[in-house]
Amino acid sequence: MRTDRRTLLQAAAALPLVTVGPGATFAQTPAVAPPKDVTRALAHYLVTASYDDLPANVRKEGVRTLLNWVGVAIGGSHHETVDIAVSALGPFSGPQQASLFGRRERFDIMNAAFINGVSSHIFDYDDTHLKTIIHPVGPVASAILALSEMQPVSGKEFLNALVLGVETECRIGNSVYPNHYDVGWHITGTAGVFGSAAAVGKLLKLNEQQMTWALGLAASQPVGLRESFGSMNKSFNPGRAASSGIFAAILASKNFTSSDAMIEAKRGWANAISTKQDYNEILGDLGKRYEAALNTYKPFACGIVIHPAIDAAIQLRNENKLTADQIERVDLKVHPLVLELTGKKTPSQGLEGKFSIYHAVAVAIVEGAGGEKQFSDRAVTDPTIVALRGKVNPIITPGIKPEQVDLTIVLKDGRKLNRYIEHAIGSVEVPMTDKQLETKFSDLADGIIPAATIRRVMDACWNVENLPSAAEIAKMSVAV
């Protein structure tokens, strides 16, 4: 129905006036009643959902998610960032309750979950829910693997909690994305804390009221800002989400209360941190539609929006046996988000290189890869790569989606080589195979744990549903 100008003016005149200064007033919009029971309905689902409810494809993706996460957690375990965290927190750690992946130290579960979350994200090589750019499993797996070393947790219980945690944070992320992300929040941390709290709460066997409180306490702990990208602080966010989720669930297990509507209330999480709230994304088709089945895994150790460009560059490089000295320039048509997230022109450290489309394309052409070695301090200062990245020319182009790229390499002899990527390797449409995930795992763990142990850990991940104790995975993934 069309509303005319007179009706609008009459409605505005009826609004209460609020004084904001001498002689100044404005019309106060009446509050819209929030939807009821979003937090509680989600809690009810979490406490009643069982392993037997999970479809086979969701279980399979949960297992692949676990394998990928263990690999990146081991691989990042000796990065300088993790060394600093271990050194800083060691004197304050409580009982040696849980393992640090790829290391010998043991910490209390809060600090172990934090450090393993940092370790798994520091390479920016972890899983990605492409609809929201959430890296969902870090906050969840870091928390529940630590907990599994303190209490009996079967493999089936573990996998169910893992999937429910990922499902929770991705659905909550969907409800506020992209507005929440656009203003500067790092959604992996802000939504990840819900996933951690839900998964830990499931293993603690919280009742519906306690799970409602756990979600409420998680809502009070949003962590992570996008300004942190390119620094150690970025990996702090999923690590802190993991430990904060444990904190929330344990308090709730002892009946530490919260509001029952902390997600949806007028002054609750969703309204406080976003101008968009779509609660159907949280509750719609619960137990039928699984966001956890849409998880993807990175073939390249950098920001996900760079992946199409790396894919295209490597393909053209290999097909034409290109070398840097043949290239006049590289033009690539991209979505605005590419430059917003990865527009660092002159990265001086490996962590910055992960957010540089210029470096990513240059190193892909020079080295034919996009793994962790290509985003090291060595790579971003390599003279050949530095020279070539100055020839990389990203062009914001209408109609190009974030997951696409149209890349043209102009050679000095006048030839033009073009490759358009609709969906990069590692996407839902072109997923990494199980074999590719194993190769990635082995490359990351090589030199950190023995080769024979690498095989044993991968087998344990593939077979997690049949493990009598999920803690076996954590205990065998440490350095000897």
DACORWO-V64880 format. One record per residue. N is the residue number from 1. RES is the residue in three letters. SS is DSSP state (A for helix, B for strand, O for the rest). PHI is phi in whole degrees, -180 to 180 (none if undefined). Layout:
n/res/ss/phi
N/RES/SS/PHI
N/RES/SS/PHI
This chain:
n/res/ss/phi
1/MET/O/none
2/ARG/O/-81
3/THR/O/-105
4/ASP/O/-86
5/ARG/A/-63
6/ARG/A/-62
7/THR/A/-62
8/LEU/A/-63
9/LEU/A/-66
10/GLN/A/-64
11/ALA/A/-66
12/ALA/A/-65
13/ALA/A/-65
14/ALA/O/-81
15/LEU/O/-73
16/PRO/O/-66
17/LEU/B/-95
18/VAL/B/-119
19/THR/B/-79
20/VAL/B/-120
21/GLY/B/175
22/PRO/O/-58
23/GLY/O/77
24/ALA/B/-109
25/THR/B/-139
26/PHE/B/-144
27/ALA/B/-82
28/GLN/O/-92
29/THR/O/-72
30/PRO/O/-60
31/ALA/O/-67
32/VAL/O/-89
33/ALA/O/-61
34/PRO/O/-70
35/PRO/O/-63
36/LYS/O/-94
37/ASP/O/65
38/VAL/A/-65
39/THR/A/-62
40/ARG/A/-68
41/ALA/A/-64
42/LEU/A/-65
43/ALA/A/-60
44/HIS/A/-60
45/TYR/A/-60
46/LEU/A/-63
47/VAL/A/-78
48/THR/A/-102
49/ALA/O/-70
50/SER/O/-118
51/TYR/A/-57
52/ASP/A/-65
53/ASP/A/-76
54/LEU/O/-74
55/PRO/O/-63
56/ALA/A/-59
57/ASN/A/-68
58/VAL/A/-72
59/ARG/A/-60
60/LYS/A/-60
61/GLU/A/-69
62/GLY/A/-62
63/VAL/A/-67
64/ARG/A/-63
65/THR/A/-60
66/LEU/A/-63
67/LEU/A/-58
68/ASN/A/-61
69/TRP/A/-65
70/VAL/A/-60
71/GLY/A/-61
72/VAL/A/-73
73/ALA/A/-67
74/ILE/A/-66
75/GLY/A/-61
76/GLY/O/-90
77/SER/O/-68
78/HIS/O/-117
79/HIS/O/-65
80/GLU/A/-53
81/THR/A/-59
82/VAL/A/-71
83/ASP/A/-56
84/ILE/A/-65
85/ALA/A/-62
86/VAL/A/-63
87/SER/A/-65
88/ALA/A/-71
89/LEU/A/-94
90/GLY/A/-51
91/PRO/O/-64
92/PHE/O/-110
93/SER/O/-71
94/GLY/O/-84
95/PRO/O/-58
96/GLN/O/-80
97/GLN/O/-95
98/ALA/B/-143
99/SER/B/-80
100/LEU/O/-105
101/PHE/O/-60
102/GLY/O/76
103/ARG/O/-132
104/ARG/O/-95
105/GLU/O/-68
106/ARG/B/-126
107/PHE/B/-128
108/ASP/O/-64
109/ILE/A/-65
110/MET/A/-63
111/ASN/A/-75
112/ALA/A/-64
113/ALA/A/-62
114/PHE/A/-61
115/ILE/A/-67
116/ASN/A/-66
117/GLY/A/-66
118/VAL/A/-63
119/SER/A/-58
120/SER/A/-75
121/HIS/A/-112
122/ILE/O/-63
123/PHE/O/-86
124/ASP/O/53
125/TYR/O/-122
126/ASP/O/-91
127/ASP/B/-74
128/THR/B/-144
129/HIS/B/-89
130/LEU/O/-66
131/LYS/O/-66
132/THR/O/-126
133/ILE/O/61
134/ILE/B/-76
135/HIS/O/-100
136/PRO/O/-77
137/VAL/A/-81
138/GLY/A/-54
139/PRO/A/-62
140/VAL/A/-83
141/ALA/A/-64
142/SER/A/-59
143/ALA/A/-75
144/ILE/A/-80
145/LEU/A/-70
146/ALA/A/-64
147/LEU/A/-63
148/SER/A/-66
149/GLU/O/-85
150/MET/O/-108
151/GLN/O/-146
152/PRO/O/-64
153/VAL/O/-138
154/SER/O/-73
155/GLY/A/-61
156/LYS/A/-68
157/GLU/A/-61
158/PHE/A/-63
159/LEU/A/-64
160/ASN/A/-62
161/ALA/A/-64
162/LEU/A/-60
163/VAL/A/-64
164/LEU/A/-65
165/GLY/A/-65
166/VAL/A/-62
167/GLU/A/-61
168/THR/A/-62
169/GLU/A/-71
170/CYS/A/-71
171/ARG/A/-66
172/ILE/A/-66
173/GLY/A/-61
174/ASN/A/-56
175/SER/A/-68
176/VAL/A/-122
177/TYR/O/-79
178/PRO/O/-96
179/ASN/A/-56
180/HIS/A/-58
181/TYR/A/-70
182/ASP/A/-63
183/VAL/O/-81
184/GLY/O/126
185/TRP/B/-76
186/HIS/O/-89
187/ILE/A/-66
188/THR/A/-61
189/GLY/A/-81
190/THR/A/-70
191/ALA/A/-91
192/GLY/A/-61
193/VAL/A/-63
194/PHE/A/-67
195/GLY/A/-63
196/SER/A/-63
197/ALA/A/-62
198/ALA/A/-65
199/ALA/A/-68
200/VAL/A/-65
201/GLY/A/-60
202/LYS/A/-63
203/LEU/A/-72
204/LEU/O/-82
205/LYS/O/59
206/LEU/O/-64
207/ASN/O/-82
208/GLU/A/-61
209/GLN/A/-65
210/GLN/A/-64
211/MET/A/-67
212/THR/A/-61
213/TRP/A/-67
214/ALA/A/-60
215/LEU/A/-64
216/GLY/A/-65
217/LEU/A/-68
218/ALA/A/-65
219/ALA/A/-60
220/SER/O/-81
221/GLN/O/-129
222/PRO/O/-65
223/VAL/O/-136
224/GLY/O/117
225/LEU/B/-126
226/ARG/A/-67
227/GLU/A/-59
228/SER/A/-76
229/PHE/O/-60
230/GLY/O/94
231/SER/O/-129
232/MET/O/-61
233/ASN/A/-58
234/LYS/A/-61
235/SER/A/-75
236/PHE/A/-58
237/ASN/A/-65
238/PRO/A/-67
239/GLY/A/-64
240/ARG/A/-70
241/ALA/A/-61
242/ALA/A/-64
243/SER/A/-71
244/SER/A/-66
245/GLY/A/-66
246/ILE/A/-60
247/PHE/A/-54
248/ALA/A/-64
249/ALA/A/-68
250/ILE/A/-67
251/LEU/A/-61
252/ALA/A/-63
253/SER/A/-64
254/LYS/O/-103
255/ASN/O/71
256/PHE/O/-77
257/THR/O/-88
258/SER/O/-147
259/SER/O/-62
260/ASP/O/-83
261/ALA/O/-133
262/MET/O/-69
263/ILE/O/-81
264/GLU/O/-101
265/ALA/O/-62
266/LYS/O/-52
267/ARG/O/-112
268/GLY/O/-91
269/TRP/A/-58
270/ALA/A/-64
271/ASN/A/-78
272/ALA/A/-77
273/ILE/A/-114
274/SER/O/-154
275/THR/O/-92
276/LYS/O/-118
277/GLN/O/-139
278/ASP/O/-124
279/TYR/O/-73
280/ASN/A/-65
281/GLU/A/-65
282/ILE/A/-84
283/LEU/A/-105
284/GLY/O/-66
285/ASP/O/56
286/LEU/O/-58
287/GLY/O/82
288/LYS/O/-121
289/ARG/O/-99
290/TYR/O/-115
291/GLU/A/-65
292/ALA/A/-62
293/ALA/A/-77
294/LEU/A/-100
295/ASN/B/-67
296/THR/B/-130
297/TYR/B/-132
298/LYS/O/-83
299/PRO/O/-84
300/PHE/O/-126
301/ALA/O/-91
302/CYS/O/-162
303/GLY/O/-54
304/ILE/A/-62
305/VAL/A/-72
306/ILE/A/-85
307/HIS/A/-58
308/PRO/A/-58
309/ALA/A/-67
310/ILE/A/-64
311/ASP/A/-57
312/ALA/A/-64
313/ALA/A/-64
314/ILE/A/-66
315/GLN/A/-59
316/LEU/A/-67
317/ARG/A/-61
318/ASN/A/-72
319/GLU/A/-66
320/ASN/A/-112
321/LYS/O/51
322/LEU/O/-75
323/THR/O/-126
324/ALA/A/-60
325/ASP/A/-72
326/GLN/A/-85
327/ILE/B/-98
328/GLU/B/-84
329/ARG/B/-165
330/VAL/B/-127
331/ASP/B/-102
332/LEU/B/-139
333/LYS/B/-87
334/VAL/B/-137
335/HIS/O/-76
336/PRO/A/-55
337/LEU/A/-61
338/VAL/A/-62
339/LEU/A/-76
340/GLU/A/-63
341/LEU/A/-92
342/THR/A/-132
343/GLY/B/-93
344/LYS/O/-70
345/LYS/O/-80
346/THR/O/-129
347/PRO/O/-63
348/SER/O/-112
349/GLN/O/-131
350/GLY/A/-58
351/LEU/A/-63
352/GLU/A/-71
353/GLY/A/-61
354/LYS/O/-66
355/PHE/O/-122
356/SER/B/-130
357/ILE/A/-62
358/TYR/A/-66
359/HIS/A/-66
360/ALA/A/-59
361/VAL/A/-68
362/ALA/A/-63
363/VAL/A/-70
364/ALA/A/-64
365/ILE/A/-73
366/VAL/A/-72
367/GLU/A/-110
368/GLY/O/68
369/ALA/O/-156
370/GLY/O/-144
371/GLY/O/-83
372/GLU/A/-63
373/LYS/A/-63
374/GLN/A/-80
375/PHE/A/-124
376/SER/O/-98
377/ASP/A/-60
378/ARG/A/-60
379/ALA/A/-68
380/VAL/A/-74
381/THR/O/-111
382/ASP/O/-64
383/PRO/A/-59
384/THR/A/-65
385/ILE/A/-69
386/VAL/A/-61
387/ALA/A/-65
388/LEU/A/-71
389/ARG/A/-66
390/GLY/O/-70
391/LYS/O/-101
392/VAL/B/-86
393/ASN/B/-128
394/PRO/B/-76
395/ILE/B/-125
396/ILE/B/-66
397/THR/O/-132
398/PRO/O/-58
399/GLY/O/94
400/ILE/O/-83
401/LYS/O/-87
402/PRO/O/-58
403/GLU/O/-90
404/GLN/O/-117
405/VAL/B/-155
406/ASP/B/-123
407/LEU/B/-112
408/THR/B/-126
409/ILE/B/-101
410/VAL/B/-97
411/LEU/B/-92
412/LYS/O/-66
413/ASP/O/-86
414/GLY/O/97
415/ARG/O/-69
416/LYS/B/-124
417/LEU/B/-113
418/ASN/B/-123
419/ARG/B/-146
420/TYR/B/-103
421/ILE/B/-111
422/GLU/O/-82
423/HIS/O/-141
424/ALA/O/-77
425/ILE/O/-58
426/GLY/O/98
427/SER/O/-83
428/VAL/O/-61
429/GLU/O/-77
430/VAL/O/-129
431/PRO/O/-72
432/MET/O/-67
433/THR/O/-78
434/ASP/A/-59
435/LYS/A/-64
436/GLN/A/-65
437/LEU/A/-65
438/GLU/A/-66
439/THR/A/-63
440/LYS/A/-61
441/PHE/A/-58
442/SER/A/-62
443/ASP/A/-63
444/LEU/A/-71
445/ALA/A/-86
446/ASP/B/-58
447/GLY/O/86
448/ILE/O/-105
449/ILE/B/-123
450/PRO/O/-60
451/ALA/A/-57
452/ALA/A/-64
453/THR/A/-70
454/ILE/A/-56
455/ARG/A/-63
456/ARG/A/-64
457/VAL/A/-67
458/MET/A/-61
459/ASP/A/-63
460/ALA/A/-64
461/CYS/A/-66
462/TRP/A/-59
463/ASN/O/-103
464/VAL/A/-55
465/GLU/A/-64
466/ASN/A/-103
467/LEU/O/-75
468/PRO/O/-69
469/SER/O/-141
470/ALA/O/-65
471/ALA/A/-61
472/GLU/A/-57
473/ILE/A/-64
474/ALA/A/-66
475/LYS/A/-69
476/MET/A/-90
477/SER/O/-97
478/VAL/O/-101
479/ALA/O/-70
480/VAL/O/-107
